[in-house]
Amino acid sequence: MTAVDTAIGRGVLPGRLGDSPPRPDGVPKAQGSFAFAGDLTADGFLWGATLRSPHPSARIVSIDLAGAWRIAGVAAVITAVDVPGVATYGLISRDQPVFAGDVVRYVGEPVAAVAADHPDTCRRALAAIVVEYEVTEPLLDPERAIDGSHPPIHPAGNIIRHQRIICGDGAATGAVVVEGTYEIGMQDQAFLGLEAALAIPDPGADGVELYVATQWLHEDRRQIAACLGLDADKVRLVLGGVGGAFGAREDISLQVHTCLLAIRTGRPVRMAYNREESFLGHVHRHPARIWMRHHADADGLIVKIEARFVLDGGAYASTSSAVLINAVTHTQGPYRCANAIVHGYAVRTNNLPCGAMRGFGVVQACFAHEGQMDRLAAACGLDPV
């Protein structure tokens, strides 16, 4: 250690500027002893599992739970009628049901959940639940959500948000004009540590403690407490070991289901998704269709940008409105331009719900405006790099 190190406290007092404190989880992760959320258990715990819709759009005619209850080892079977508090949740708009009640709006939407003594018992119980569906035409094309050619799939309508940006001289034009349409498909965060949670009910089942891997403990707590019909101080969340997130853990997935089963049975309940269920159970990056037109002078300096964004938010709103705002405000990218006309739409469809993923709308915008820069460079005889 040098005299300078001693003078500034490096290596002597922790927490000083320039310190390099060890990661508290570094050693256990290197040793393989770190407890991720999927490793957590409790004495006498039950396993939980979710029944999901096989249809993107259907009316639920009836649900028969009798077969599940007849299976030995089943401790609880719950549906929408068993949610004691607010029946819906959501980060911006509370529009997503804990369980589908009258209709299902995407493949994988939760319809029921069970708690049992073994994962195999859970699987047999789910298979024994009989749901009668009346299949309806799904809304799969985001453009039909905008033009009104498909009936609303949600009471709040098919358009989550229409965002406009009008800046500068809308009549401006340039000597060079290039345009293009760019399509970005749905992407999944595919974090390595799959969704898992352990809920431990209080004595008397008037409260619950939830161990869960999440990005937003306090926001989760607010939504969970509302759905459980409990005061917030009756719901305690502890961060389980997180094996990646990248935006997908901002929204509720299995949290409310796990807590409901624990309170209903009076026993700890552990829920854990496999990879297939994880793909269905959390939000994804928004698919997008983006049209852009760039006006520039002969030297390639941008005069005006016109753009239209359509983001497919899937069945529920999640953070679609915020992602849309982020996308359209990054229309021009890092390039100077005083004039712009931009319209952006985030819409509901019967596709999987979409929300936060790294970049939060900017990735879609960047893909489009950089494609436009290549077109503009070619039109002006410039090197695209």
C-alpha positions as CSV (number, residue, x, y, z in Angstrom):
1,M,0.0,0.0,0.0
2,T,1.4,3.4,-1.0
3,A,1.4,6.6,1.0
4,V,-1.3,7.9,-1.3
5,D,-3.4,4.8,-0.7
6,T,-3.1,5.4,3.1
7,A,-3.9,9.1,2.8
8,I,-7.1,8.6,0.8
9,G,-8.1,5.5,2.9
10,R,-8.0,3.0,0.1
11,G,-7.8,-0.5,1.6
12,V,-8.1,1.0,5.1
13,L,-11.7,2.3,5.5
14,P,-14.5,0.7,3.5
15,G,-16.9,2.8,1.6
16,R,-14.5,5.5,0.5
17,L,-14.3,6.7,-3.1
18,G,-12.0,4.4,-5.0
19,D,-12.7,1.4,-2.8
20,S,-13.2,-2.0,-4.4
21,P,-15.3,-3.8,-1.9
22,P,-15.9,-7.6,-2.5
23,R,-19.2,-8.6,-3.8
24,P,-21.2,-10.2,-1.0
25,D,-22.5,-12.9,-3.3
26,G,-19.2,-13.4,-5.1
27,V,-17.8,-16.3,-3.0
28,P,-20.9,-18.3,-2.6
29,K,-21.6,-18.0,-6.4
30,A,-18.1,-19.1,-7.2
31,Q,-18.4,-22.0,-4.8
32,G,-21.9,-23.0,-6.1
33,S,-23.5,-22.5,-2.7
34,F,-25.5,-19.4,-3.5
35,A,-29.3,-19.9,-3.0
36,F,-31.3,-18.9,-6.0
37,A,-35.1,-18.5,-5.6
38,G,-35.6,-21.9,-7.2
39,D,-33.5,-23.5,-4.4
40,L,-35.7,-22.3,-1.5
41,T,-37.8,-24.7,0.5
42,A,-39.6,-24.8,3.9
43,D,-40.6,-27.6,6.3
44,G,-43.9,-29.1,5.2
45,F,-44.2,-27.2,2.0
46,L,-46.6,-27.9,-0.8
47,W,-45.9,-27.6,-4.5
48,G,-48.0,-25.2,-6.6
49,A,-48.8,-25.3,-10.4
50,T,-50.8,-23.3,-12.8
51,L,-53.4,-24.3,-15.4
52,R,-53.1,-22.2,-18.6
53,S,-55.3,-21.5,-21.6
54,P,-54.5,-23.4,-24.8
55,H,-56.4,-20.8,-26.8
56,P,-55.5,-17.2,-27.7
57,S,-59.1,-16.0,-27.6
58,A,-62.1,-17.9,-26.0
59,R,-65.0,-17.5,-23.7
60,I,-64.9,-19.7,-20.6
61,V,-68.2,-21.6,-20.5
62,S,-67.5,-23.6,-17.4
63,I,-64.8,-25.0,-15.2
64,D,-65.2,-28.3,-13.4
65,L,-62.8,-28.8,-10.5
66,A,-64.2,-32.0,-9.2
67,G,-61.7,-34.3,-10.8
68,A,-58.8,-32.4,-9.3
69,W,-60.2,-32.5,-5.8
70,R,-60.6,-36.3,-6.0
71,I,-56.8,-36.8,-6.4
72,A,-55.1,-37.8,-3.2
73,G,-52.5,-35.2,-2.0
74,V,-54.3,-32.2,-3.5
75,A,-54.6,-29.5,-0.9
76,A,-56.1,-26.6,-2.8
77,V,-57.7,-25.8,-6.2
78,I,-58.3,-22.1,-6.9
79,T,-59.8,-20.0,-9.8
80,A,-60.8,-16.4,-10.3
81,V,-63.7,-16.7,-7.8
82,D,-61.2,-17.4,-5.1
83,V,-59.3,-14.0,-5.4
84,P,-60.3,-12.2,-2.2
85,G,-59.1,-8.7,-3.2
86,V,-58.8,-6.8,-6.5
87,A,-59.1,-9.3,-9.3
88,T,-56.6,-7.5,-11.6
89,Y,-53.1,-6.1,-11.5
90,G,-50.7,-4.1,-13.6
91,L,-47.8,-1.7,-13.4
92,I,-49.5,1.2,-15.2
93,S,-53.0,0.0,-16.0
94,R,-54.6,-2.6,-13.7
95,D,-56.0,-4.6,-16.5
96,Q,-54.6,-8.1,-16.2
97,P,-56.6,-10.7,-14.2
98,V,-55.0,-12.9,-11.6
99,F,-57.0,-15.7,-13.2
100,A,-59.1,-15.5,-16.4
101,G,-62.7,-15.3,-15.4
102,D,-65.1,-15.0,-18.3
103,V,-62.6,-14.9,-21.2
104,V,-59.0,-15.9,-22.0
105,R,-57.0,-13.4,-24.1
106,Y,-53.7,-15.3,-24.9
107,V,-52.2,-18.7,-25.0
108,G,-50.9,-19.4,-21.6
109,E,-53.2,-17.2,-19.6
110,P,-53.7,-18.6,-16.1
111,V,-57.1,-20.2,-15.5
112,A,-56.6,-22.1,-12.2
113,A,-53.9,-23.1,-9.8
114,V,-53.4,-26.1,-7.5
115,A,-51.3,-27.0,-4.4
116,A,-50.4,-30.6,-3.7
117,D,-47.8,-32.8,-2.0
118,H,-45.7,-33.5,-5.1
119,P,-45.1,-32.0,-8.6
120,D,-46.6,-35.1,-10.2
121,T,-49.7,-34.7,-8.1
122,C,-50.0,-31.2,-9.3
123,R,-49.7,-32.2,-12.9
124,R,-52.4,-34.9,-12.5
125,A,-54.6,-32.4,-10.8
126,L,-54.3,-29.9,-13.6
127,A,-55.0,-32.5,-16.2
128,A,-58.2,-33.4,-14.2
129,I,-59.6,-29.9,-14.4
130,V,-62.2,-29.7,-17.2
131,V,-62.6,-26.3,-18.8
132,E,-65.2,-25.8,-21.5
133,Y,-64.1,-23.1,-24.0
134,E,-66.1,-21.3,-26.7
135,V,-63.3,-20.4,-29.1
136,T,-63.5,-16.9,-30.7
137,E,-61.6,-15.2,-33.5
138,P,-58.3,-13.9,-32.1
139,L,-56.9,-10.5,-32.9
140,L,-53.4,-11.2,-34.0
141,D,-52.6,-8.4,-36.4
142,P,-51.8,-5.1,-34.6
143,E,-53.0,-3.1,-37.6
144,R,-56.6,-4.4,-37.1
145,A,-56.4,-3.1,-33.5
146,I,-55.8,0.4,-34.9
147,D,-58.2,0.4,-37.9
148,G,-61.1,-0.9,-35.8
149,S,-61.8,-3.9,-38.0
150,H,-61.7,-6.2,-35.0
151,P,-64.0,-5.9,-32.0
152,P,-62.4,-4.7,-28.8
153,I,-60.7,-7.6,-26.9
154,H,-60.7,-5.7,-23.6
155,P,-63.1,-3.2,-22.0
156,A,-60.4,-0.5,-22.3
157,G,-60.2,-1.0,-26.0
158,N,-57.6,-2.2,-28.4
159,I,-55.4,0.9,-28.4
160,I,-53.2,1.2,-25.3
161,R,-51.7,4.5,-26.4
162,H,-51.4,6.8,-29.4
163,Q,-48.3,9.0,-29.1
164,R,-47.6,11.9,-31.4
165,I,-44.5,14.0,-31.9
166,I,-44.9,17.1,-34.1
167,C,-41.8,19.3,-34.2
168,G,-40.5,22.1,-36.4
169,D,-41.6,22.7,-40.0
170,G,-43.9,19.9,-41.1
171,A,-43.7,21.1,-44.7
172,A,-39.9,20.9,-44.9
173,T,-38.4,18.6,-47.6
174,G,-35.0,17.7,-48.9
175,A,-33.3,16.9,-52.2
176,V,-32.8,13.3,-51.1
177,V,-35.7,11.2,-49.7
178,V,-35.4,7.6,-48.5
179,E,-38.0,5.5,-46.8
180,G,-38.3,2.0,-45.5
181,T,-40.4,-0.3,-43.3
182,Y,-38.7,-2.4,-40.6
183,E,-40.1,-5.3,-38.6
184,I,-38.8,-6.5,-35.3
185,G,-40.1,-9.8,-33.9
186,M,-40.9,-10.7,-30.3
187,Q,-37.9,-11.6,-28.2
188,D,-37.6,-13.3,-24.8
189,Q,-35.2,-12.3,-22.0
190,A,-34.5,-16.1,-21.5
191,F,-32.8,-15.5,-18.1
192,L,-31.1,-18.6,-16.7
193,G,-32.8,-18.6,-13.3
194,L,-36.4,-19.4,-14.0
195,E,-39.4,-17.9,-12.1
196,A,-39.7,-19.4,-8.6
197,A,-41.2,-18.3,-5.3
198,L,-41.8,-19.6,-1.8
199,A,-44.8,-18.2,0.2
200,I,-45.1,-18.8,3.9
201,P,-48.4,-17.9,5.5
202,D,-48.6,-16.3,8.9
203,P,-50.4,-18.2,11.7
204,G,-54.1,-17.7,11.2
205,A,-53.4,-17.0,7.5
206,D,-53.9,-13.3,7.9
207,G,-50.6,-12.4,6.3
208,V,-47.9,-13.9,4.2
209,E,-44.1,-13.8,3.6
210,L,-43.0,-14.3,0.0
211,Y,-39.4,-15.1,-1.1
212,V,-39.2,-14.3,-4.8
213,A,-36.8,-13.3,-7.5
214,T,-38.0,-9.9,-8.7
215,Q,-36.8,-6.5,-10.0
216,W,-39.3,-4.5,-7.9
217,L,-40.1,-5.7,-4.4
218,H,-42.0,-2.7,-3.3
219,E,-44.2,-2.5,-6.4
220,D,-44.8,-6.3,-6.2
221,R,-45.9,-5.9,-2.6
222,R,-48.4,-3.2,-3.5
223,Q,-50.0,-5.3,-6.3
224,I,-49.9,-8.5,-4.3
225,A,-51.5,-7.0,-1.2
226,A,-54.3,-5.5,-3.3
227,C,-55.1,-8.8,-4.9
228,L,-55.0,-10.7,-1.6
229,G,-57.3,-8.1,0.0
230,L,-54.6,-7.4,2.8
231,D,-53.0,-4.3,4.2
232,A,-49.5,-3.8,2.8
233,D,-47.9,-4.5,6.2
234,K,-49.4,-8.0,6.1
235,V,-47.4,-8.8,3.0
236,R,-43.7,-9.1,3.4
237,L,-41.4,-9.7,0.5
238,V,-37.8,-11.0,0.7
239,L,-35.6,-11.0,-2.4
240,G,-34.7,-14.5,-3.5
241,G,-31.5,-15.1,-5.4
242,V,-32.0,-13.6,-8.9
243,G,-30.7,-15.6,-11.9
244,G,-31.1,-12.8,-14.4
245,A,-34.1,-10.5,-15.2
246,F,-33.5,-8.0,-18.0
247,G,-36.9,-6.5,-17.6
248,A,-39.0,-9.6,-17.5
249,R,-39.3,-9.6,-13.7
250,E,-40.8,-6.1,-13.5
251,D,-44.3,-7.6,-13.8
252,I,-46.2,-10.0,-11.7
253,S,-46.0,-13.7,-12.7
254,L,-46.4,-16.3,-10.1
255,Q,-46.4,-14.1,-7.0
256,V,-50.1,-13.8,-6.3
257,H,-50.8,-17.4,-7.2
258,T,-48.2,-18.7,-4.7
259,C,-49.5,-16.4,-1.9
260,L,-53.1,-17.4,-2.5
261,L,-52.3,-21.1,-2.3
262,A,-50.3,-20.6,0.9
263,I,-53.0,-18.6,2.6
264,R,-55.7,-21.0,1.4
265,T,-53.8,-24.1,2.7
266,G,-52.2,-22.6,5.7
267,R,-48.9,-24.2,4.6
268,P,-45.8,-23.0,2.8
269,V,-46.1,-23.3,-1.0
270,R,-43.4,-23.4,-3.6
271,M,-44.0,-22.6,-7.2
272,A,-41.4,-22.9,-10.0
273,Y,-41.7,-22.6,-13.7
274,N,-40.0,-24.7,-16.3
275,R,-38.6,-23.1,-19.4
276,E,-41.8,-23.5,-21.5
277,E,-44.0,-22.0,-18.8
278,S,-41.5,-19.2,-18.3
279,F,-41.9,-18.3,-22.0
280,L,-45.7,-18.0,-21.4
281,G,-45.5,-16.5,-17.9
282,H,-43.6,-13.2,-18.3
283,V,-43.6,-10.2,-20.6
284,H,-41.4,-10.0,-23.8
285,R,-39.9,-7.4,-26.0
286,H,-42.6,-5.8,-28.2
287,P,-42.8,-6.9,-31.8
288,A,-42.7,-3.7,-33.9
289,R,-43.5,-2.5,-37.4
290,I,-41.8,0.8,-38.1
291,W,-42.0,3.0,-41.2
292,M,-39.6,5.9,-41.6
293,R,-39.0,8.5,-44.3
294,H,-35.9,10.7,-44.1
295,H,-35.5,13.9,-46.1
296,A,-31.9,15.2,-46.5
297,D,-29.9,17.6,-48.5
298,A,-27.4,16.5,-51.1
299,D,-24.6,16.2,-48.5
300,G,-26.7,13.8,-46.4
301,L,-27.7,16.3,-43.6
302,I,-31.1,15.3,-42.3
303,V,-33.9,17.9,-42.9
304,K,-37.0,16.1,-41.7
305,I,-38.0,12.7,-40.4
306,E,-41.4,11.1,-40.7
307,A,-42.2,7.9,-38.9
308,R,-45.0,5.6,-37.8
309,F,-44.5,3.0,-35.0
310,V,-46.8,0.1,-34.2
311,L,-45.9,-1.9,-31.1
312,D,-47.8,-5.1,-30.3
313,G,-48.4,-5.0,-26.6
314,G,-50.2,-8.4,-26.5
315,A,-53.2,-9.1,-24.4
316,Y,-52.5,-6.6,-21.5
317,A,-51.0,-3.2,-21.1
318,S,-48.0,-3.9,-18.8
319,T,-45.5,-1.0,-19.6
320,S,-46.5,-0.7,-23.2
321,S,-47.3,3.0,-23.0
322,A,-43.9,3.8,-21.5
323,V,-42.1,1.6,-24.0
324,L,-43.9,3.4,-26.8
325,I,-42.9,6.8,-25.5
326,N,-39.3,5.7,-25.2
327,A,-39.4,4.3,-28.8
328,V,-40.9,7.4,-30.5
329,T,-38.6,9.8,-28.7
330,H,-35.6,8.0,-30.1
331,T,-36.9,8.2,-33.7
332,Q,-34.0,10.4,-34.8
333,G,-31.3,8.5,-32.9
334,P,-28.1,10.4,-32.4
335,Y,-28.6,12.5,-35.5
336,R,-29.6,16.2,-35.5
337,C,-32.9,17.1,-37.1
338,A,-35.1,20.0,-36.3
339,N,-38.3,18.8,-38.1
340,A,-40.2,15.6,-37.3
341,I,-43.7,14.1,-37.7
342,V,-44.0,10.9,-35.7
343,H,-47.0,8.8,-34.8
344,G,-46.7,5.8,-32.5
345,Y,-49.3,3.1,-31.4
346,A,-49.1,0.5,-28.7
347,V,-52.0,-1.9,-29.1
348,R,-53.6,-4.9,-27.5
349,T,-53.8,-8.2,-29.4
350,N,-54.3,-11.8,-28.4
351,N,-50.6,-12.4,-28.6
352,L,-48.4,-12.9,-25.5
353,P,-48.2,-9.8,-23.3
354,C,-45.1,-7.6,-23.8
355,G,-43.4,-5.1,-21.5
356,A,-39.9,-4.3,-20.3
357,M,-36.8,-5.7,-21.9
358,R,-33.4,-4.1,-22.0
359,G,-33.5,-1.1,-24.2
360,F,-37.2,-0.5,-23.4
361,G,-38.3,0.6,-26.9
362,V,-35.0,2.1,-28.0
363,V,-33.8,-1.2,-29.6
364,Q,-36.7,-1.1,-32.0
365,A,-36.2,2.5,-32.9
366,C,-32.4,2.0,-33.4
367,F,-33.0,-0.9,-35.7
368,A,-35.1,1.3,-37.9
369,H,-33.1,4.5,-37.9
370,E,-29.8,2.8,-38.5
371,G,-31.4,0.9,-41.5
372,Q,-32.4,4.3,-42.7
373,M,-28.9,5.7,-42.4
374,D,-27.6,2.9,-44.6
375,R,-30.3,3.8,-47.2
376,L,-29.5,7.5,-47.0
377,A,-25.7,6.9,-47.3
378,A,-26.3,4.9,-50.4
379,A,-28.6,7.5,-51.9
380,C,-26.0,10.3,-51.2
381,G,-23.0,8.2,-52.3
382,L,-21.5,8.2,-48.8
383,D,-19.8,5.4,-46.9
384,P,-22.4,4.1,-44.3
385,V,-19.7,3.9,-41.7
